Amino acid sequence: MATPAAAPVDAPVAPGAGSGAGAGSSGVEPPGGQGAYRSDGSADPAGMPGDPTGAGDRAGPEPATRPARWTRAWWAGLVPLPRLPLAGLVLGIALADLVGAPGPVMVGIVAVLACIDALLVGGPWRVAVARRAPAAISLGEEATVAWAVRGSARWPQRVDLADDLSPSLGAVRRVSATVRRDRTTTVGTPMRPRRRATHRPDELVVRVAGPLRLVARQHARSLPGRIDVLPAFPSRRDAELRITDRRVLEAGVRSARLVGAGTEFESLRDYTPDDQVRRVDWSATARAGKPIVRTYRVERNQTVQVALDTGRHSAGLVDGTTRLEHLMDAALAVTTVATGVGDKVGFQAFATDVHLAISPAGDRRQRSRVATAMAGLDPILVESDYGAAFTDIVVRQRRRALLVVLTDLSSEALVDTLVPALPVLLASHLVVVGAVADPQVTGWIDQPAGSADDAYLAA
């Protein structure tokens, strides 16, 4: 059957018409995960514990609530004469007229058949349906959204579904299947999202055709769900390789710790000619009567805070993608490496102030929390207030930590706003500033100046 235009649910529609389910707006409130808060300090309800997979994703198909008999909802969606049966009946009436059969008799036969079909079609709310979609998918990846359908009649039923999927998910929202009673049929379609968002599909319209395919009925039901489209993570492989390299260094006898580096005290031992003099413990040397040195190990359970700038500079395009998308990739890489080596990672997004944050954690789910929180972030077209944002970060993060500030390093931002605000962080934290390198600008700098225009671009 051809894909038809949409029509209201409570009114008769043209043969083969689609349902009235809308495309659905994609909510962008970021689910903050564990310890999430908004700029006003209140907890983010989207980050509270709930069903992470969306309703109906794992449960079996269930029928909808039956409306009261003889109400408008009970009669809603009677759809007469789909195209193919209608064409056959018109052709039959025309042939009967040619052979002399009375026209009113043929019309009466058609009317009787349509009434019988309308009585046998049954209520579409009896058809059990469950949506099965991934709870989260990264931007640019492909997944499958499927519907499990179980019929309600003794004969095979033609069921058409129209789901409330946003167009940006890149999935076909209208599907058809032939189902039987007490047998679950699954029909799916590929999904390739084109933008980050938190989607909450709800309304699902089910249309059931009668056994003669002359009449169909449709009914809209609520089937809430949630699909998080997370930021792309192209540097994931590089980040995981760094964790692997670190573990290789720690392999062997000292698999639990790397002794000799860092600043955390490990133990005392006898001095050897290769030891540095600054490692000598003079108190222990005086007591033992021989040179004793201190050994140290790599620090564990340190805190790393990632601060993501979402101001107007993050809206610029770099290599065909907004600067914010590249900065999100860097934030995920830092989170992956830091949690992989045993450190805690927190996250903040700021523009004029910190408007989204996740408390530091060191478990493996922290990267998922950060990615889910960033799913609803978009560039804010205002000038970033580094002073106010950094002050807010210092108030919330009192313990000394490594702060990774991901922002823009244009000359305007450096001189006017970023550099004057850095002392606020440097007074109590170690700071690393990261930015996106534009390959086009790098090419202008590296290419030989063959003309005045080339020299101007390089400058």
N, C-alpha and C positions, 0 to 999 in steps of 0.2 A: 504494500500500500504506500502511495506517495506521501511524503511528509507535508501535512497541510498547515494552514494558518491557525493561529490561536483563536479560541472562542470562549465566551463566558461559560462557567460551569453549570449555572442554574437555568440555562435556556437551551432550546433545540438549536443545533448547529448544522452546517452543511455536511454532506456526506464525507466521511473520512476526516473531519476537522480535528485539529489538535486540541489539547486541553487548555485551560486558562491559567496554568501555573506560571507565575512570573519567573524571570531570570534570577531574581533574588539579589539583594544588595550584599556586598561583601563587607562585613564588619571589619574594622581595622583597629579596634581596641586591643592593645598587646597583652596577651596573657603572660603575666610576669613570672609564673612558676613559684618556687619556694622562696618566701621572703620578699615578694615583690611589693612595691609601693609606688604611688603616684607622686606628683610634685607637691600635693597638699599633705602628704604623709599618711593618707589613708590606704588601707590594704586594697589591692586590685582584685575585685571579685572574679575577674577572668582567670586569676592565678590561684584561686582557691581549689581545694581538692574537688574532683568531680569525675565525670566519665571522660577519660582522655581520648577515647576512640569515637565518640559520637553515638547517639542512640541508634540501635539497630545494626551496628556494624558487625557484631559478633552473635547477636541473638538470632533465633530462627524467625521465619516469616510469621507475622501475626495479622489477623483480620482487623479491620477498623471497627469503630463503634457504629452500630446500626442506628440510623435515624428513626424517629417515630413514624409509624405507618400512616400513610396517606398525607403526610406533610409535604411541603414543597421540596425539602431535601430528599424525601423518599422518591418523589417523581423526577428529581433533577437529572438533567443530562440525557433525556431520551433523544436519541440520534437516529432518524429514520433513513433507510435506504442508502447504504454505502454504494460507491460508484459502480463496481462490477455487477452486483446483483441487480441494481437499478437498470443498467444497460441491457441485461438479459431479459428483464421483465418487459421493458419497452419494446424490445425486439419481438418477444412472444406476443404481445398485444397487437403489434403491427402485422405479424403473420396471421394471427387469428382474424383480424379484420379483412385480410386479403381472401381468406377462404370462406368468409361469410359468417363467422361466429359473432354473436352480439357483443359489442364493446362493453356495455354495463356489466355483463356477466364476468368478463375478464377482469374489469376493475374491482368487482366484488371479491373475486378470488384472491387478487393481490392484497386487498384490504384484510381479508380473513387470515392470510398467511402472515401479514405484518403483525396482526393482533396476537396470533399464536406465538410468533417469535418474541414479541414484547413480554408475554407472560412467562416464557421459558428462559429469558435472558438472565434473570436473577439479579440480586443486588450486588453492585461492584464492591461494596464494603465487606462482602464475605470473602473476597479474594485476599489471601494473606500475602503480604509483601514485606521484605526487609532490605534495607540499603546496606551494602557492604563497600565501604570506602576506606582508604588509609587515613589514619589519624593525622599524619603529617607527611609532607612530601617537599623535597627541596626544589627550588626554582630551576626549571630546565630539565628535570628528570621526568620520566614517564611512569605512570602507574595505571591501575585499572579500577574503575568504579563499577560495581555490579549490583543487580537486584535479584534476590531470591523470591520466586513467585510460586504459590501453591493454589491450584484451582479449587472450585467449590461445586462444580457440576459433574454429572456422570459422563458427559460427552466432552470432547476436547473444546476448550474455550480459547478464543482469540482475545488476548489482553494487550492493551496499549498503555504504556506508562509515560508520563511527562513529569520530570523531577525538577525541583527548584535549584538547579545548578547555575552558578554564575558563568557568564560567557568567558571570563578570564581563566577559568579552569581548563578550557580547551577540550571539553568533553561533549558528546552528543547527549542531549537531555531527553530525547524522545526515543523509546525503544519499544519493540513489539515481541511477543512470544505466544506460542500455543502451549497451554498448560492443561493438566489433568488433576482430578481430585486425588488428594493424599499422595501426590508426587511433586516434589520441589524441582522447579526448573530455574536455572540461573542464566541470566543474560547480562553481558557486560560490554563496556566500551572503554577504549583507551582515554587517558586523561593526561594532558601535558600543560601545566599551568604557565601562564605568560606574565604574571605579576605576583608579588608577595601580598598576602592578605590572610585574614582569618575568616573563612567562609562558614556560614551557619545555614545550610539548607534545611527547609522545614516542610513546605507543602508538597505533596505528591498526589497527582491526579491519576486515577485508575479508570480505564474504560474497558468494558466487557461487551463483546458482540454476542448476539443470540446464535443459536445453532444454525439458523437459516441465513445469517449475516444480513438480515433485513433491518434490524433494529439494534442499537447499542445503548448502553447506559454508562454514565461516568459519575465519579464521586471524588471529591478532594478530601484528603486526610492529612493529619499532622504527623510527620515523621522526622522529628528534629535530629540533627547531626552536626558535626563540626569537622572541618578539614583545614588544617594549618598549612599554608604554603610558606615554607621557610626560605631564608636567603640561600643563594647558591654558595657552595663551598668548594671552589676549584682547587684550593691549596691543601685540601685534606690529606692527600697522599704525602706531600712534603712534610706536613706537620707530624704525621704518624711515623715517617722515616726518622725524624729527629728524636722521637721518643725511643724508637728501636736502637738508634745509635747510642743514646744515653744508657740504655739497659745493657748494651754490649760492653760498654766501659766498666759497668759495675758487676759484670758476670765473673764467675769463678769463686775463689775463696771469700772474697769480700762482696758477695752478692747483695748483702743487706745494706751496705753503706760504702761510700767512696772516701777512704781515709787519706788525709794529707792535703785536702783542698777545703776551702770554706773557712768559716770563722767560728763554728760551733765546737766547743771543747770535746775531745774524745777520750784521751788517756795520756799518761806519762810513760816515757821509755828512756833508755840510755842514749846518749848522744853518739852520733856517727859523723864521720868527716863530711858527708854530703848534706848535713842539716844546716839550716840557716841559723845564724847567731841570735836573731830576734825571736826564735822559737825556744830558746833556753829558759827554763823555769829556775830562777836563781834561788828562790826559797827551797825548792826541792833539791837543788844542787848542794846547798849548804848542809842540809840535813843528811844527804846520802854520802857526801864526801866525794862525789864524782859528777860529771856533767849530766844533767837530766833535761830533756826537751819535752815540750807539749806537742801532742798531735791533735789535729782538728779533722772534722768531717763536714761533708756538704750539708748545708742547712735543709731541714725538712719542714713541711707544714708552714711554709711562708705564705704571705698574702699578696696576691696580685690583683690590682684593680684596673679594669679596662674602662676608660672614659671615651665615649663615642660622640663626636661633634655632629649634630644634625642641623646646623645652621644653614644659611643660604649658600655657602661655598660648597656644601655637600651635594647640591643639585647639579653642579657642572658635570659635563660629559667627559669621560676619559676612555678612549678606545671604544666608543659606542655605548658605554654603560655609565650610569651616574657614579659620581665619586663615592656616594654613600654605599653602593653595593660593594665596591672594592674595600672600603673600610670595614664593612661587616665581615667580609671574607677574612681580613686581618684579625678582627676580634675573635672569630671562631678559631683561627689558627693559634692565637695566644692562649685561648681557653683550653684547647685540646692539648697543647704541649705542657702547660702549667699543671693541669690536673693529672696528666699522664706521668709526671715525675714526682707527684705527691704534694703539690702546693694547692692552696685555696685560691679560687678566682671569684671576684665580684664584678659586677657590670653596672655602668651608669650611662645613660644617654642624656645629653644636655644641649641646650641652645641658649636661651636667656637664663635658664636655671636647669637643675637636674629634674627632668620630667619622668624618668623611668629608671628604676634601679633593682638589682638583684643582690641579695646578701651573699657574701663569700661562702663557698662550699668547695670541697675537694673530691666529691664522689664523681663517678663517671656520668651521672645524669646531668651534671651542671652544664655541659655543652648543649644538651637538648633544651634546658631552661633558657639559656642565653639565646639560642636560635629561635625559640618560640616567642620570646619577648621582642626580638627584632622583627618578627614577621609583620607587625603592624606599623613599623616606623617609616615615616616619609620625611624628606627634607622640609624644614620649616623656613620659610622665606623671610627670615629676620637675621640681623647681625648677631653673631654669637657673643654673649657676655661672659668672657672667660673669668673675670674677677668674681662675679656672683656665683658662677658654676663651681669654680675651684674652692671658694669658701664653703659652699654647701658640701662638697666632697670631703673637705678636711673635717668639717663638723661631724659627718657621719662615719668617717674612717679615722679614728683617733690613734690606732696602733700604727706604728711605722710599717709601710708597705711599698711595693713597687707599683707606681702609677704609670700606666701606658695610655697616653693621650693620643687618640687618633683624630686628626684634624687636617686642615689645609695649611701649607707652609708658603703661601704666596707672600711677597714682600709687604703687602698692605697689612695682612693679618699678623705677620711677625712683628713689625715695628709698632703698630698702633695698639694692638689688643693682647696678643698672646704673650710676648716677652714681658711687658709690665706686670702681667698677672702670675707669672711662674713663681716668683718668690713666695707666694702664698703656699704653694705645694712644697717647694724646696726646703722650707723651714722644718718640715717634719717627715718628708717622704723622699724616696728616690724616684726620679721622674725620667721617663723615656717618651719622646714625642715622635710619632710616626705619621707619615703622609703618603699620598699616592703619587708615584712618578709617572708623568705623562709621557708615553713613548714618542709622541709627535714632537713635544718640546725637546726631548733628549736627542732626537734626530736632527733638529735644527742646530743644536749646540755642537754635535759631533761632525756634521758635514762640513767640508771645506768651503770657505766663503768664495764663491766664484763671481759674485756680483754684490752691488751695494745692498740689494734686497736680502741676500743671504746673510750678509754681515749684520743687517738690522735685526733679522730674525734670531740670529745667534746671540745678539746682545740682549 
